Amino acid sequence: MIRLSRLRLLSRMDRPPPIVPRAPTSRVALSALAGLLTLVCAARLVHAAALLVLPASGENVSAVFVEQAHHHLVNALIQIGRGRFQVLAPDGHATAKPLEPARAIDKAAALGADVAVTLHIAHDPLTTLLVLTGYPIRAATAPVQILKRLTIGPQFLAASIQEMAGDFLAQSQPPFSDPMARHQATYGPPPRETFVGLGAGSATAFNTAGGGITTLPSIAIFVLKMMPSTFADFRGEYASGAGASVGSLGAGFAWLPAGRGVYLGFGAKWSNLTFGGRGANGIAAQPTVGFLHRSGTSPIFRAELGYVMNLFAELEHDRLIPGAGDGHFTHGPITNVGIAF
């Protein structure tokens, strides 16, 4: 029994370790690389400008010659513009006269292209004239046109069109290959968001340390950061007169649902003031209601009424006990009318 158990143990120890199948790492790596290259190529095609090559036209030349020229042009644009331009070449027959610019643009727009490309060939007894024209669909630029006159045989047609295609793409790259430029050409430049302005108004203070009510003329410089349905307001203000003064720096936000018209806002600012007392500084809160007019790129006009509530007190002068005067939390309305550019 002992020998038999030892034999069984040895036989188990002599067995080779189990073979664990390994993942085909090379195939996985190749698949991942292929997927990455596909995504990169797709991203480049998304941002590439689309060229619609319309059927060529020719005068005093055979239809076969015109179709050969069209074939050479499509191949040249694909080779030279790879990665920067997407070439569309729908089937069509050669015509005697070139397509009118308006119809060429309409055909390209219907297929979602950025440029309509036409090739016209005119032959006289001595020379052959090649006219390559690109009509931008949305870009606010003049058409791109390349002219070449051939005085040699048709065997040099492919090389001549190759050269014309290179010159055409070099001149057509801006702004067709820039999606942002195409968007701005279609919808115009993006609206301005930041404006700097000046304003004037008045500041009235109740419960002053000097007693009574004080009204001062004020000036302001402000910066507006416009956003959809809201805007941010950064400003500095100063008011002075009759032995009193107040200066402040602050910021606030306003709700402007329609982008213009009546708005509601709230802000906070650091104020330094003197209204007949020993002077003081601190934080003040200010709710605001106003009206803002804006039209296109014209200046912004604004008029507003706010109410300032100082969260700090100014002490009265006490001749007997310095620093023992009563504190006054000043508050009151403030008006401002301004223009921003």
C-alpha positions as CSV (number, residue, x, y, z in Angstrom):
1,M,0.0,0.0,0.0
2,I,2.8,2.4,0.8
3,R,4.6,1.7,-2.5
4,L,1.4,2.1,-4.4
5,S,0.6,5.5,-2.8
6,R,4.2,6.7,-3.5
7,L,3.8,5.7,-7.1
8,R,0.6,7.6,-7.4
9,L,2.2,10.7,-5.8
10,L,5.1,10.5,-8.1
11,S,2.9,10.1,-11.1
12,R,1.0,13.2,-10.1
13,M,4.2,15.2,-9.6
14,D,5.5,14.1,-13.0
15,R,2.5,15.3,-14.9
16,P,3.2,18.4,-17.0
17,P,1.5,21.7,-15.9
18,P,-1.8,22.4,-17.6
19,I,-1.6,24.5,-20.7
20,V,-3.4,27.8,-20.3
21,P,-4.4,29.2,-23.7
22,R,-3.0,32.7,-24.2
23,A,-4.9,35.5,-25.7
24,P,-3.8,36.4,-29.2
25,T,-2.1,39.6,-28.2
26,S,-0.8,40.3,-31.7
27,R,-4.3,40.1,-33.2
28,V,-5.7,42.3,-30.4
29,A,-3.0,44.9,-30.9
30,L,-3.5,44.9,-34.7
31,S,-7.3,45.3,-34.2
32,A,-6.8,48.2,-31.8
33,L,-4.4,49.9,-34.2
34,A,-6.8,49.4,-37.1
35,G,-9.6,50.9,-35.1
36,L,-7.5,53.9,-34.0
37,L,-6.5,54.5,-37.6
38,T,-10.1,54.3,-38.7
39,L,-11.1,56.9,-36.1
40,V,-8.3,59.2,-37.1
41,C,-9.2,59.0,-40.8
42,A,-12.9,59.5,-40.0
43,A,-12.1,62.6,-37.9
44,R,-10.0,64.0,-40.7
45,L,-12.8,63.4,-43.2
46,V,-15.3,65.2,-40.9
47,H,-13.2,68.3,-40.9
48,A,-12.2,68.1,-44.6
49,A,-13.8,70.4,-47.0
50,A,-16.0,68.7,-49.6
51,L,-15.3,69.4,-53.3
52,L,-18.0,68.6,-55.9
53,V,-16.4,68.0,-59.3
54,L,-19.1,68.6,-61.9
55,P,-19.0,67.1,-65.4
56,A,-16.5,68.9,-67.6
57,S,-17.5,70.9,-70.7
58,G,-15.7,71.6,-73.9
59,E,-16.0,73.6,-77.1
60,N,-14.5,72.3,-80.4
61,V,-13.2,69.2,-78.7
62,S,-14.5,65.6,-78.6
63,A,-16.5,64.3,-75.8
64,V,-13.9,61.6,-75.2
65,F,-11.2,64.2,-74.7
66,V,-13.4,66.1,-72.2
67,E,-14.2,63.0,-70.2
68,Q,-10.5,62.1,-70.1
69,A,-9.8,65.5,-68.7
70,H,-12.5,65.1,-66.1
71,H,-11.1,61.8,-65.0
72,H,-7.6,63.2,-64.7
73,L,-8.9,66.1,-62.6
74,V,-10.8,63.9,-60.2
75,N,-7.7,61.6,-59.7
76,A,-5.4,64.6,-59.2
77,L,-7.7,66.3,-56.6
78,I,-8.0,63.0,-54.7
79,Q,-4.2,62.4,-54.6
80,I,-3.1,65.9,-53.8
81,G,-6.0,66.8,-51.4
82,R,-5.9,63.5,-49.4
83,G,-6.8,64.2,-45.8
84,R,-7.6,67.9,-46.4
85,F,-10.3,67.6,-49.1
86,Q,-13.1,65.2,-49.7
87,V,-13.8,64.8,-53.5
88,L,-17.3,64.1,-54.8
89,A,-17.6,63.2,-58.4
90,P,-21.2,62.2,-59.4
91,D,-21.8,60.5,-62.8
92,G,-22.6,62.8,-65.7
93,H,-22.0,63.5,-69.4
94,A,-19.8,66.1,-70.9
95,T,-21.5,69.3,-72.1
96,A,-20.7,71.9,-74.7
97,K,-21.0,74.9,-72.4
98,P,-19.9,75.3,-68.7
99,L,-22.6,75.2,-66.1
100,E,-23.7,78.6,-64.8
101,P,-22.3,79.6,-61.4
102,A,-25.7,79.7,-59.7
103,R,-26.6,76.2,-60.9
104,A,-23.2,74.9,-60.0
105,I,-23.5,76.3,-56.5
106,D,-27.1,74.9,-56.1
107,K,-25.9,71.4,-57.1
108,A,-23.0,71.5,-54.6
109,A,-25.3,72.8,-51.8
110,A,-27.8,70.1,-52.5
111,L,-25.1,67.4,-51.9
112,G,-23.6,69.2,-48.8
113,A,-20.4,70.2,-50.6
114,D,-18.4,73.3,-49.8
115,V,-17.0,74.1,-53.3
116,A,-18.4,73.5,-56.7
117,V,-15.6,72.7,-59.2
118,T,-16.0,73.0,-63.0
119,L,-13.6,72.4,-65.8
120,H,-14.1,73.9,-69.2
121,I,-11.9,73.2,-72.3
122,A,-11.9,75.5,-75.4
123,H,-9.9,74.6,-78.5
124,D,-8.8,76.8,-81.3
125,P,-6.6,75.9,-84.3
126,L,-3.4,76.6,-82.4
127,T,-4.0,76.1,-78.7
128,T,-6.2,74.5,-76.1
129,L,-7.4,76.5,-73.1
130,L,-8.2,74.8,-69.8
131,V,-10.3,76.8,-67.2
132,L,-10.6,75.3,-63.7
133,T,-13.0,77.2,-61.5
134,G,-14.1,76.7,-57.9
135,Y,-17.3,78.4,-56.6
136,P,-17.4,78.5,-52.7
137,I,-20.9,77.7,-51.4
138,R,-20.9,79.4,-48.1
139,A,-17.6,81.3,-47.9
140,A,-17.8,85.0,-48.6
141,T,-14.8,84.9,-51.0
142,A,-14.4,85.2,-54.8
143,P,-14.3,82.1,-57.0
144,V,-10.9,80.5,-57.5
145,Q,-9.9,80.2,-61.1
146,I,-6.9,78.5,-62.7
147,L,-6.1,79.1,-66.4
148,K,-3.7,77.1,-68.5
149,R,-3.1,77.2,-72.3
150,L,-1.7,74.1,-74.0
151,T,0.3,74.3,-77.1
152,I,1.5,70.7,-77.0
153,G,-0.1,67.4,-77.7
154,P,-2.9,65.7,-75.7
155,Q,-0.4,63.3,-74.3
156,F,0.6,66.0,-71.8
157,L,-3.0,66.5,-70.7
158,A,-2.7,64.5,-67.4
159,A,0.4,66.3,-66.3
160,S,-1.1,69.7,-67.1
161,I,-4.3,69.0,-65.1
162,Q,-2.2,67.6,-62.2
163,E,-0.3,70.9,-62.0
164,M,-3.6,72.9,-62.2
165,A,-5.2,70.8,-59.5
166,G,-2.2,71.5,-57.2
167,D,-2.4,75.3,-57.8
168,F,-6.2,75.1,-57.3
169,L,-6.0,73.3,-53.9
170,A,-3.2,75.6,-52.7
171,Q,-5.5,78.7,-53.3
172,S,-8.6,77.0,-52.1
173,Q,-7.4,75.8,-48.7
174,P,-8.4,78.9,-46.8
175,P,-11.2,79.2,-45.7
176,F,-12.8,76.0,-47.2
177,S,-10.8,73.6,-45.0
178,D,-11.6,75.6,-41.8
179,P,-14.9,74.5,-40.3
180,M,-15.0,77.7,-38.1
181,A,-14.4,79.9,-41.1
182,R,-17.2,78.2,-43.0
183,H,-19.5,78.6,-40.0
184,Q,-18.7,82.3,-39.7
185,A,-19.1,82.8,-43.4
186,T,-22.6,81.3,-43.2
187,Y,-23.9,82.8,-40.0
188,G,-21.5,85.8,-39.6
189,P,-18.9,86.4,-36.9
190,P,-19.9,85.4,-33.4
191,P,-21.5,88.2,-31.4
192,R,-19.3,90.1,-29.0
193,E,-19.5,89.1,-25.4
194,T,-17.4,91.7,-23.5
195,F,-18.2,95.4,-23.4
196,V,-16.6,98.3,-21.5
197,G,-18.7,101.4,-20.6
198,L,-19.0,104.6,-18.6
199,G,-22.0,105.8,-16.6
200,A,-23.3,108.6,-14.5
201,G,-26.0,109.0,-11.9
202,S,-26.7,109.7,-8.3
203,A,-26.3,108.1,-4.9
204,T,-28.6,108.8,-2.0
205,A,-27.8,107.8,1.6
206,F,-30.2,107.5,4.5
207,N,-29.2,107.2,8.2
208,T,-25.9,108.8,7.7
209,A,-23.4,109.5,10.6
210,G,-23.7,113.2,9.9
211,G,-27.5,113.1,10.2
212,G,-30.1,113.6,7.6
213,I,-30.2,112.5,4.0
214,T,-27.3,113.0,1.6
215,T,-27.5,112.8,-2.3
216,L,-24.3,112.8,-4.3
217,P,-23.6,112.8,-8.0
218,S,-21.8,109.6,-9.1
219,I,-19.7,108.3,-12.0
220,A,-19.0,104.6,-12.9
221,I,-16.9,102.5,-15.1
222,F,-18.1,99.0,-15.8
223,V,-17.4,95.9,-17.8
224,L,-20.2,93.7,-19.1
225,K,-19.8,90.0,-19.9
226,M,-22.8,89.0,-21.9
227,M,-24.1,85.4,-21.7
228,P,-27.3,83.7,-22.9
229,S,-30.1,85.2,-20.7
230,T,-27.7,86.6,-18.2
231,F,-24.7,88.9,-17.9
232,A,-22.0,89.6,-15.4
233,D,-21.3,93.2,-14.3
234,F,-17.9,94.3,-12.9
235,R,-17.8,98.0,-11.9
236,G,-16.1,100.8,-10.0
237,E,-18.1,103.8,-8.7
238,Y,-17.3,107.1,-7.0
239,A,-19.6,109.8,-5.6
240,S,-18.5,112.9,-3.9
241,G,-19.9,116.3,-2.7
242,A,-20.9,118.4,0.3
243,G,-18.1,116.9,2.5
244,A,-19.2,113.3,1.8
245,S,-17.8,110.7,-0.5
246,V,-18.1,107.0,-1.3
247,G,-16.1,104.8,-3.6
248,S,-16.7,101.1,-4.4
249,L,-15.5,98.1,-6.4
250,G,-17.8,95.2,-7.0
251,A,-19.4,92.6,-9.2
252,G,-22.9,91.2,-9.8
253,F,-25.0,89.0,-12.0
254,A,-28.3,90.0,-13.8
255,W,-31.0,87.9,-15.3
256,L,-31.9,89.1,-18.8
257,P,-34.3,86.6,-20.4
258,A,-34.6,88.0,-23.9
259,G,-31.1,89.3,-24.3
260,R,-32.3,92.8,-24.0
261,G,-35.0,94.8,-22.1
262,V,-35.7,94.6,-18.4
263,Y,-33.3,92.8,-16.2
264,L,-33.1,91.9,-12.5
265,G,-29.7,91.7,-10.8
266,F,-27.9,91.3,-7.5
267,G,-24.3,92.2,-6.6
268,A,-21.9,92.8,-3.8
269,K,-19.1,95.4,-3.5
270,W,-16.4,96.8,-1.2
271,S,-17.2,100.4,-0.2
272,N,-15.2,103.1,1.5
273,L,-17.4,106.0,2.6
274,T,-17.6,109.1,4.7
275,F,-21.0,110.6,5.4
276,G,-20.2,113.1,8.2
277,G,-18.7,110.5,10.6
278,R,-15.3,108.9,11.1
279,G,-15.4,107.0,7.8
280,A,-15.8,103.3,7.4
281,N,-15.4,100.5,4.8
282,G,-16.8,97.1,4.3
283,I,-19.1,95.0,2.2
284,A,-22.4,96.3,0.8
285,A,-25.2,94.4,-1.0
286,Q,-27.1,95.8,-3.9
287,P,-30.2,94.4,-5.6
288,T,-30.9,96.1,-9.0
289,V,-33.6,96.5,-11.6
290,G,-32.7,98.0,-14.9
291,F,-33.2,98.2,-18.7
292,L,-30.7,97.2,-21.3
293,H,-30.9,97.9,-25.0
294,R,-28.7,96.1,-27.5
295,S,-29.0,95.8,-31.3
296,G,-26.4,93.8,-33.3
297,T,-22.9,95.3,-33.0
298,S,-24.1,98.7,-31.8
299,P,-23.2,100.0,-28.3
300,I,-25.2,98.9,-25.3
301,F,-27.3,101.4,-23.5
302,R,-28.4,100.7,-19.9
303,A,-30.3,102.5,-17.2
304,E,-30.8,101.0,-13.7
305,L,-32.0,101.6,-10.2
306,G,-30.4,99.8,-7.3
307,Y,-30.6,99.9,-3.5
308,V,-27.4,99.8,-1.6
309,M,-27.4,98.2,1.9
310,N,-24.1,98.6,3.8
311,L,-23.3,95.7,6.1
312,F,-21.0,97.9,8.1
313,A,-21.5,101.0,10.3
314,E,-19.9,104.4,10.2
315,L,-19.3,105.9,13.7
316,E,-20.2,109.4,14.7
317,H,-17.7,111.9,16.0
318,D,-17.6,111.9,19.8
319,R,-15.6,114.8,21.2
320,L,-15.7,113.5,24.8
321,I,-14.9,109.8,24.3
322,P,-13.1,109.1,21.0
323,G,-14.4,106.0,19.3
324,A,-17.6,105.9,21.3
325,G,-20.0,107.5,18.8
326,D,-23.1,105.7,17.6
327,G,-22.8,103.5,14.5
328,H,-24.9,104.2,11.4
329,F,-25.7,101.5,8.8
330,T,-26.1,103.7,5.7
331,H,-28.5,102.6,3.0
332,G,-30.3,104.2,0.0
333,P,-31.1,104.1,-3.7
334,I,-28.5,104.6,-6.5
335,T,-29.2,105.4,-10.1
336,N,-27.0,105.0,-13.2
337,V,-27.3,105.6,-16.9
338,G,-24.5,104.4,-19.1
339,I,-23.2,103.3,-22.5
340,A,-20.8,100.4,-23.3
341,F,-18.8,99.7,-26.4
